[in-house]
Amino acid sequence: MAEILGQKAKLLLDTKSVLGEGPVWDFQKLLLYWVDIEGYKLHQYNPSTEKINHWVFKEMIGAAVPKKNGQLLLAMEKGLASFDPGSKELTKHGVLENSNPNIRFNDGKVGPKGNFWVGTMDKNCAPNAGNFYHISQNFEVTKKIPNTSVSNGLAWSSDNKTLYYIDSPSFKFQTFDFNIENNTITNEKTVINVPEEFGSPDGMSIDEEGMLWVAHWGGNCIRRWNPKTGEILLKIDVDAPHVTSCCFGGPDLKTLYITTARSGLSESQLKKFPLSGGLFTYQTKVKGTPINYF
């Protein structure tokens, strides 16, 4: 597999996040949101003013996604909640409530019908301790994949017929046939096996050509994969070993925002990679796809 080399992400914000994750571009407000899961923070960045906001919570946030009403849906450690960045009001929904101190939510996204998809995991990454859920707009919960380990990357094909899914420790990309009418996933297949030396596949985004941009934890990079052929089309180096996720943003959806983590790095690694935990960017030639709102 020949990798297209020589591409490098630039540091945008040296936030020193413990576990930066889940960047999401609100294309209506032209704002970027991302979370620091182990730092209990939600971040907001406005590229036009270069203004940064963040809010600190009392529990971990695994994912934050924009809602149609301007608020954000948060997958918090103890259950789902809505947050209003303007009033700072947090409203708990009493949905997917969790009292197990070893379990938290991880990556989540809104699917093609405006429903929320999110996984749980063990805080110490114990295998098969999590589940992958679908939450409808009226907060009905369906368990979609039981006994997952670290639910991560999610993407839907442009025809809404395929769900791409990553359970990081498996080192593979899975696909499911997706039925948009009833939100069912069937016919699970492995389309790519990732070599372990590449770093574990983490969060991902899909571009308008249907290619997958995948963060590699322990791999210092983002790779652009062709899910049909398994070919690597591009490698973007990042000055941080633990690259966690990416999303397309900017008015033209050609700015790739990349989150990274300090969690799990030794002191010598942090000396070598002091920008770990920062937010990076890379200007792409291809457009990303806009998000769905909950």
N, C-alpha and C positions, 0 to 999 in steps of 0.2 A: 504493500500500500504506500504509494508515493505521497508524501505530505507536501502541500504547497507552503513553503517556509517564508520567513522574513517579514511576517506580519506581526505587529505588536500593538497591544492595547495601551492607552494612555491613562494615567491616573487623573481622575476628575476631582474626587474628594477623599482626603485622608481621614476617614471617619474612625479608623481603628475599631471597626465592629468586631465583637467577639465571634459572632456567627451571622454575618450579613447574608441575606437570602431573599428570594422571591420578588425581584424587581418587577413592577407592573406599570405600564404607561397609560395614564388616563388621557386619551386623545381628545376628549371634549374640553378638558380643562388645561391640557398641555402641561401636566404635572407628572413627575415620577414619584412612586412610592416604593419603599422596600422595608424589610424588617431586619432587626438584629435579634435573632431568636434568644440567644443566651444573654444578651444585654437588655432584654425586656423593652426594646424600643421599636417605635414606628418612625420611619424617616420620610420626609417629603422634600423634593427638590424642584424648583421652578427654573428651567434653563433660561428663560427670557429675562429674569431679574437676577439670576444666580443666587436666589434666596433659599436657605435651607431651614426647615423646621424639623423638630423631632419631639415626640411625646414618649414619656416613660410610664410603663404599666407595672402592676404588681405581680403579673404572671407572664410566662413566655407567650409570644405570638408566633405561631408557625407560618401563618400566611395572612395577607391583607389584600382584599380585592375591592375595586370600586363598585358602588351600587348606582342604580339609575337615579336615585334621589339625592346623589351628591355625597352621601355618607360612604363609609367603608365597612365591609363585612370582615371581621377578624376571627381567625381560628385560634382562639386563646386556649391556654393549657386546660382550663376547666370548662370549656364549651364555647359555642359560637356567640358572638356579640357584635353589635353595630356601634361604630364610632363616628361622631360628627367632629371633623377637624376644626370647624368654626367655633362651636360652643364647648368643645372638649367633652361632650356628654357621651358616656358609655352605656349602652343598653344591652343587658344580657338576654339571650333568647331562650334559655333553658333547653337548648338543643345540643345533642352530642355531649352532654355533661360528663365530665371525667373527674373522678376523685382519686384515681391511682397516681401517686406522686412520681412513679417511674415512667409514666406515659405522657407524651405530648403530641401535638399536631405538627405536621411537616407540610411540605409543599402543597398548595392548592390553587386551582384555577376555575374560572367560570367557563362552562361549555357552551356549545352553539345555541342552546335553547335558554340560556340565562340561568342555568342551574349551577350549583357549586360542587366541585369535585375535590376531595381532600383526603389525605392519609394520616394515620397515626403511627407512632413508632415508640420504641423503648429509648429512654434518654441515653442509655449506654449501648444502644444498637444491638440488644439481644435479638437473635433471629426469630422471625415469625411471630413477633409480639404485637404487631400492628394490623390494621385493616384499612381498606380503601373504600371511601363512602361517596355516595351521591346525595346531595341535599336539594330538594326541589324549591321553587320560589316560595311555596307556602310552608317550607321547613319540614317536609316529610323526608325522613332519612332511610336510605336503602344501602345495605352493605353490598358492595360490588365485588371486591376481591378480599377474601379472608386471609389471615396469617401472612401478611406482608412484613418485610423487615424495615426498609427505609424507603417509603414511597417518595418518589421525587419527580423527575421530568414528566410533563404532560403536554400534549399537543394534539390538535385535531386537523385532519386533512381538509383541504378547501372544499371538497364535495361533501364534507361531514359524514363520510362513510367509514373513516378509520380513526381510532384513538391510538396514539402512541403513548407508551407508558414505560417508565424506568423504576425498577426497584433496585437501588444502587448496588447492594452487595452481590447481586446476581451477575453484574458486569454484562448485562444484555439489554437490548431494546426490544420491548414486546409490542405487538399490535393486536388490537381487537377490532372486530367488525362492530361498528357503532350504528345503532338504529336511532335516528333523531326523533322519530315519532314517539317512542316509549322509553328512550334513554337506556336501552339495554346494551350490554357489551357481550359478545360471543366470539367463539372461534379464535382463541388466543394462539398467537404464533410468536416465535423468536425470529426477528429479522436481522439483528446484528449481534454478534458476540464481540465484546470489547476486550482487547488484550490487556491483561492486568497492569503491564508496565505503562499503559496510557493514563492510569489514574481512573478511579471509579466514576462512571457516568452519574451526573447529578441533575441539576435543573436544565431545562431546554426551552427553546422557542422554535417556531417554524416560520420560514419565509414564504413569499408569494410563489416561489417556484416549487414549494413542497419539500425543501431541504431542511434538515434539522440542525440547529446550532446548539451544541451540548457543552455544558461546563464539566470539566474533569477535576474532581476532588483528588488532590495529590498529584495532579498532572500539569499544573502551572499553565493551563491553556483552555481555550474554547476550540472545539473542532466543528466544522460544518460537514455533516454526513449526508450522503444520498441513501435514504432508507430502502430504496428499491434495489440498489446494487451493493450496498455496504462500503462504497468508495468514500474516502476522505477527500473533500474538495478544497479545504482550507484549514490552516491551523493558525490561531492567533495566540501568541505568547502573552502571558500575564505575569507581572512581577509579584506573584503570590502563589504558593503551592496549592492552597485550597481554594479553587475557583468553584463557586457554588451554583450560580444561575446566571441567566441573561435574558434580556427582553429588548425588543425593538421600540425605539421612541423617536422623539423629535417630530416636527410638523410633517416631515416626509417619510417617517418610519424607517430612516436609514442610519440612525444612531443606535448602536448596540450598547446597552448599559449592562455592566458586568459586576456582580457582587462577589466578594471574597470573605474569607474567615481567618481569624487568628487561632481559634479553638483547635486544640490538638497539635499545635506546633511547639517544638522544643525551643528553648532559649536561643540556641545556636541558629535554628531556622529563622526565628524572629529577627535575629541580628542580620542574617543574610538577606531576609525579605521583610524589611521594616514597614513596607507599604501594605502588608497583609491586613485584611479587614477593610481596605479602602474600596471605593466605587470607581470602576474604570470605564472607559468608553473606547469604541472603535467605529470608524465610519465605514459602512458597508456599501457595496455597489448595488445590492439587491434590496428590495423593500421587505419589511416584515409584514405581518398580518395584524390588523387591529384587534384589541381585546373585545370580549363580550362583557356586558355589565350585568350584575346580579339584580 
